[in-house]
Amino acid sequence: MNDFNDGVDAAVRQGRMDGLRLACGDVVREYHPRLAKAVQDAIESEGDEKRLIQWIVEAGRKRPADFAALVLGPGRVRRAVPGAGRRPAGQKLGVTAGG
């Protein structure tokens, strides 16, 4: 009987994780459609329920580059977010607007 309960518990946990992954992907596609493809593997492979919930909550709060850094780590943001780290056209280093 214990093996049965263990199997049920594992199936329930797996179902909950699958639901969180789907929800996270949906929220990312809603708030960061250009970023969704870049973070999909990280979402699908994430095994921490609390982290997935954090990503769901933060997706609507963070800018794309900040969200990518949260999910992928700061070193991978430039590849994930088109235009991340680029200066606006015509802007030089050390030059501020109006000066």
MDTraj code that builds the backbone (N, CA, C; nanometers):
import mdtraj as md
import numpy as np

residues = "MET ASN ASP PHE ASN ASP GLY VAL ASP ALA ALA VAL ARG GLN GLY ARG MET ASP GLY LEU ARG LEU ALA CYS GLY ASP VAL VAL ARG GLU TYR HIS PRO ARG LEU ALA LYS ALA VAL GLN ASP ALA ILE GLU SER GLU GLY ASP GLU LYS ARG LEU ILE GLN TRP ILE VAL GLU ALA GLY ARG LYS ARG PRO ALA ASP PHE ALA ALA LEU VAL LEU GLY PRO GLY ARG VAL ARG ARG ALA VAL PRO GLY ALA GLY ARG ARG PRO ALA GLY GLN LYS LEU GLY VAL THR ALA GLY GLY".split()
xyz = np.array([
    [0.0819, -0.1190, 0.0000],
    [0.0000, 0.0000, 0.0000],
    [0.0868, 0.1263, 0.0000],
    [0.2007, 0.1219, 0.0656],
    [0.2906, 0.2366, 0.0736],
    [0.3449, 0.2732, -0.0642],
    [0.3769, 0.1714, -0.1466],
    [0.4252, 0.1985, -0.2818],
    [0.3197, 0.2722, -0.3632],
    [0.1936, 0.2344, -0.3438],
    [0.0842, 0.3007, -0.4139],
    [0.0773, 0.4479, -0.3750],
    [0.0829, 0.4766, -0.2452],
    [0.0775, 0.6150, -0.1970],
    [0.1968, 0.6956, -0.2470],
    [0.3130, 0.6335, -0.2491],
    [0.4315, 0.7024, -0.3015],
    [0.4134, 0.7362, -0.4487],
    [0.3554, 0.6436, -0.5229],
    [0.3302, 0.6675, -0.6650],
    [0.2301, 0.7792, -0.6876],
    [0.1264, 0.7811, -0.6059],
    [0.0258, 0.8870, -0.6161],
    [0.0876, 1.0217, -0.5823],
    [0.1661, 1.0258, -0.4755],
    [0.2320, 1.1507, -0.4369],
    [0.3241, 1.2015, -0.5480],
    [0.3989, 1.1104, -0.6093],
    [0.4893, 1.1492, -0.7176],
    [0.4109, 1.2011, -0.8379],
    [0.2987, 1.1373, -0.8690],
    [0.2174, 1.1810, -0.9824],
    [0.1554, 1.3178, -0.9570],
    [0.1111, 1.3409, -0.8343],
    [0.0532, 1.4703, -0.7993],
    [0.1595, 1.5797, -0.8100],
    [0.2787, 1.5522, -0.7573],
    [0.3872, 1.6507, -0.7650],
    [0.4246, 1.6786, -0.9099],
    [0.4337, 1.5740, -0.9914],
    [0.4679, 1.5916, -1.1324],
    [0.3611, 1.6743, -1.2039],
    [0.2350, 1.6467, -1.1744],
    [0.1270, 1.7234, -1.2348],
    [0.1314, 1.8695, -1.1951],
    [0.1619, 1.8951, -1.0686],
    [0.1727, 2.0333, -1.0210],
    [0.2888, 2.1044, -1.0908],
    [0.4027, 2.0360, -1.1046],
    [0.5185, 2.0971, -1.1707],
    [0.4886, 2.1237, -1.3187],
    [0.4229, 2.0285, -1.3841],
    [0.3874, 2.0487, -1.5248],
    [0.2951, 2.1697, -1.5400],
    [0.2000, 2.1838, -1.4482],
    [0.1097, 2.2984, -1.4516],
    [0.1818, 2.4297, -1.4302],
    [0.2757, 2.4303, -1.3374],
    [0.3537, 2.5527, -1.3131],
    [0.4392, 2.5876, -1.4340],
    [0.4986, 2.4876, -1.4969],
    [0.5795, 2.5133, -1.6168],
    [0.4938, 2.5707, -1.7293],
    [0.3751, 2.5132, -1.7485],
    [0.2846, 2.5658, -1.8511],
    [0.2427, 2.7085, -1.8200],
    [0.2064, 2.7343, -1.6956],
    [0.1658, 2.8693, -1.6553],
    [0.2806, 2.9676, -1.6738],
    [0.3991, 2.9284, -1.6356],
    [0.5154, 3.0161, -1.6491],
    [0.5398, 3.0494, -1.7960],
    [0.5359, 2.9483, -1.8815],
    [0.5540, 2.9726, -2.0244],
    [0.4475, 3.0661, -2.0801],
    [0.3221, 3.0466, -2.0377],
    [0.2132, 3.1333, -2.0838],
    [0.2334, 3.2776, -2.0394],
    [0.2732, 3.2966, -1.9142],
    [0.2942, 3.4322, -1.8615],
    [0.4115, 3.4992, -1.9326],
    [0.5181, 3.4252, -1.9561],
    [0.6331, 3.4826, -2.0268],
    [0.5933, 3.5209, -2.1684],
    [0.5189, 3.4366, -2.2364],
    [0.4749, 3.4709, -2.3730],
    [0.3857, 3.5952, -2.3728],
    [0.3087, 3.6133, -2.2675],
    [0.2218, 3.7309, -2.2576],
    [0.3012, 3.8598, -2.2349],
    [0.3950, 3.8566, -2.1402],
    [0.4683, 3.9775, -2.1012],
    [0.5975, 3.9996, -2.1784],
    [0.6606, 3.8918, -2.2227],
    [0.7900, 3.9026, -2.2918],
    [0.7932, 3.8099, -2.4134],
    [0.7086, 3.8354, -2.5134],
    [0.6997, 3.7424, -2.6262],
    [0.8320, 3.7215, -2.7001],
    [0.9166, 3.8232, -2.7063],
    [1.0447, 3.8094, -2.7769],
    [1.1461, 3.7282, -2.6958],
    [1.1197, 3.7112, -2.5698],
    [1.2098, 3.6401, -2.4799],
    [1.1675, 3.4946, -2.4576],
    [1.0418, 3.4633, -2.4889],
    [0.9846, 3.3328, -2.4542],
    [1.0675, 3.2153, -2.5056],
    [1.1103, 3.2221, -2.6284],
    [1.1864, 3.1109, -2.6868],
    [1.3204, 3.0912, -2.6148],
    [1.3831, 3.2001, -2.5750],
    [1.5150, 3.1931, -2.5111],
    [1.5092, 3.1317, -2.3717],
    [1.3981, 3.1467, -2.3016],
    [1.3892, 3.0958, -2.1641],
    [1.3126, 2.9644, -2.1542],
    [1.2585, 2.9159, -2.2666],
    [1.1745, 2.7965, -2.2639],
    [1.2468, 2.6743, -2.2063],
    [1.3705, 2.6500, -2.2462],
    [1.4444, 2.5337, -2.1944],
    [1.4644, 2.5429, -2.0434],
    [1.4935, 2.6633, -1.9951],
    [1.5127, 2.6811, -1.8511],
    [1.3829, 2.6530, -1.7761],
    [1.2720, 2.6978, -1.8308],
    [1.1418, 2.6741, -1.7672],
    [1.1110, 2.5242, -1.7657],
    [1.1298, 2.4592, -1.8780],
    [1.0976, 2.3166, -1.8888],
    [1.1853, 2.2290, -1.8011],
    [1.3074, 2.2718, -1.7749],
    [1.3982, 2.1886, -1.6956],
    [1.3995, 2.2249, -1.5473],
    [1.3308, 2.3339, -1.5103],
    [1.3318, 2.3775, -1.3703],
    [1.2554, 2.2779, -1.2829],
    [1.3182, 2.2354, -1.1741],
    [1.2574, 2.1396, -1.0833],
    [1.2184, 2.1970, -0.9486],
    [1.2394, 2.3266, -0.9297],
    [1.2084, 2.3915, -0.8025],
    [1.0751, 2.4657, -0.8146],
    [0.9760, 2.4167, -0.7431],
    [0.8417, 2.4745, -0.7477],
    [0.8420, 2.6225, -0.7091],
    [0.9139, 2.6568, -0.6044],
    [0.9182, 2.7960, -0.5580],
    [0.9817, 2.8879, -0.6621],
    [1.0822, 2.8386, -0.7318],
    [1.1474, 2.9211, -0.8342],
    [1.0510, 2.9459, -0.9509],
    [0.9779, 2.8437, -0.9930],
    [0.8800, 2.8632, -1.1002],
    [0.7740, 2.9655, -1.0606],
    [0.7271, 2.9572, -0.9387],
    [0.6290, 3.0549, -0.8899],
    [0.6895, 3.1953, -0.8911],
    [0.8142, 3.2077, -0.8485],
    [0.8818, 3.3383, -0.8514],
    [0.8887, 3.3914, -0.9940],
    [0.9236, 3.3075, -1.0897],
    [0.9312, 3.3507, -1.2290],
    [0.7949, 3.3962, -1.2803],
    [0.6888, 3.3253, -1.2421],
    [0.5541, 3.3634, -1.2839],
    [0.5212, 3.5026, -1.2310],
    [0.5496, 3.5261, -1.1044],
    [0.5200, 3.6550, -1.0419],
    [0.6061, 3.7663, -1.1019],
    [0.7330, 3.7405, -1.1193],
    [0.8263, 3.8442, -1.1652],
    [0.8147, 3.8752, -1.3140],
    [0.7597, 3.7854, -1.3930],
    [0.7501, 3.8093, -1.5377],
    [0.6736, 3.9374, -1.5687],
    [0.5704, 3.9652, -1.4932],
    [0.4927, 4.0866, -1.5172],
    [0.5512, 4.2114, -1.4561],
    [0.6492, 4.1955, -1.3715],
    [0.7082, 4.3098, -1.3012],
    [0.8392, 4.3571, -1.3620],
    [0.9122, 4.2689, -1.4241],
    [1.0483, 4.3017, -1.4683],
    [1.0547, 4.3341, -1.6167],
    [1.1537, 4.4165, -1.6499],
    [1.1851, 4.4432, -1.7901],
    [1.2434, 4.3151, -1.8501],
    [1.2402, 4.3004, -1.9828],
    [1.2893, 4.1772, -2.0438],
    [1.4320, 4.1385, -2.0018],
    [1.5240, 4.2333, -2.0021],
    [1.6622, 4.2012, -1.9668],
    [1.6733, 4.1552, -1.8214],
    [1.5983, 4.2179, -1.7328],
    [1.6013, 4.1795, -1.5918],
    [1.5385, 4.0418, -1.5708],
    [1.4308, 4.0139, -1.6441],
    [1.3683, 3.8833, -1.6322],
    [1.4598, 3.7749, -1.6877],
    [1.5246, 3.8027, -1.7996],
    [1.6185, 3.7054, -1.8572],
    [1.7327, 3.6776, -1.7600],
    [1.7814, 3.7805, -1.6921],
    [1.8885, 3.7612, -1.5943],
    [1.8415, 3.6752, -1.4779],
    [1.7174, 3.6929, -1.4375],
    [1.6617, 3.6128, -1.3288],
    [1.6550, 3.4654, -1.3687],
    [1.6062, 3.4378, -1.4875],
    [1.5843, 3.2998, -1.5316],
    [1.7129, 3.2339, -1.5808],
    [1.7907, 3.3056, -1.6601],
    [1.9071, 3.2465, -1.7259],
    [2.0388, 3.2742, -1.6556],
    [2.0415, 3.3744, -1.5713],
    [2.1664, 3.4198, -1.5122],
    [2.2161, 3.5395, -1.5900],
    [2.2836, 3.6323, -1.5229],
    [2.3220, 3.7583, -1.5867],
    [2.4131, 3.7436, -1.7077],
    [2.4936, 3.6417, -1.7138],
    [2.5885, 3.6261, -1.8242],
    [2.5257, 3.5878, -1.9567],
    [2.3997, 3.5469, -1.9566],
    [2.3367, 3.4995, -2.0792],
    [2.2314, 3.5955, -2.1334],
    [2.2215, 3.7143, -2.0782],
    [2.1158, 3.8075, -2.1156],
    [2.1325, 3.8601, -2.2576],
    [2.2505, 3.8930, -2.2990],
    [2.2704, 3.9529, -2.4321],
    [2.2201, 3.8630, -2.5434],
    [2.2405, 3.7339, -2.5302],
    [2.1915, 3.6417, -2.6332],
    [2.0402, 3.6284, -2.6288],
    [1.9834, 3.6352, -2.5095],
    [1.8400, 3.6104, -2.4930],
    [1.7534, 3.7295, -2.5313],
    [1.8024, 3.8503, -2.5056],
    [1.7212, 3.9706, -2.5266],
    [1.7788, 4.0503, -2.6420],
    [1.7065, 4.0549, -2.7541],
    [1.7553, 4.1350, -2.8664],
    [1.7747, 4.2799, -2.8247],
    [1.8926, 4.3342, -2.8517],
    [1.9205, 4.4737, -2.8200],
    [1.9730, 4.4983, -2.6799],
    [1.9810, 4.3946, -2.5972],
    [2.0304, 4.4137, -2.4598],
    [2.1763, 4.4558, -2.4638],
    [2.2090, 4.5566, -2.3900],
    [2.3466, 4.6028, -2.3818],
    [2.3855, 4.6997, -2.4916],
    [2.2963, 4.7289, -2.5836],
    [2.3272, 4.8229, -2.6917],
    [2.2856, 4.9635, -2.6527],
    [2.3616, 5.0600, -2.7006],
    [2.3264, 5.1996, -2.6801],
    [2.2343, 5.2440, -2.7929],
    [2.1471, 5.3396, -2.7664],
    [2.0642, 5.3937, -2.8752],
    [2.1527, 5.4520, -2.9850],
    [2.1059, 5.4476, -3.1062],
    [2.1819, 5.4978, -3.2207],
    [2.2244, 5.6425, -3.1968],
    [2.3489, 5.6716, -3.2256],
    [2.3996, 5.8073, -3.2132],
    [2.4481, 5.8435, -3.0733],
    [2.4257, 5.7605, -2.9764],
    [2.4703, 5.7910, -2.8403],
    [2.6113, 5.7387, -2.8198],
    [2.6982, 5.8238, -2.7664],
    [2.8368, 5.7857, -2.7395],
    [2.8540, 5.7642, -2.5915],
    [2.9524, 5.6875, -2.5558],
    [2.9825, 5.6659, -2.4142],
    [3.0148, 5.7957, -2.3460],
    [2.9602, 5.8155, -2.2274],
    [2.9921, 5.9333, -2.1479],
    [2.9160, 6.0591, -2.1878],
    [2.8337, 6.0515, -2.2883],
    [2.7580, 6.1675, -2.3332],
    [2.6150, 6.1519, -2.2830],
    [2.5643, 6.2533, -2.2156],
    [2.4265, 6.2481, -2.1674],
    [2.3405, 6.3408, -2.2499],
    [2.2124, 6.3192, -2.2445],
    [2.1192, 6.4019, -2.3207],
    [2.1293, 6.5480, -2.2755],
    [2.1331, 6.6353, -2.3699],
    [2.1364, 6.7788, -2.3412],
    [2.2742, 6.8298, -2.3046],
    [2.3758, 6.7464, -2.3149],
    [2.5038, 6.7965, -2.2704],
    [2.6114, 6.7636, -2.3588],
])
top = md.Topology()
chain = top.add_chain()
for i, resn in enumerate(residues, 1):
    res = top.add_residue(resn, chain, resSeq=i)
    for name in ("N", "CA", "C"):
        top.add_atom(name, md.element.get_by_symbol(name[0]), res)
traj = md.Trajectory(xyz[None], top)
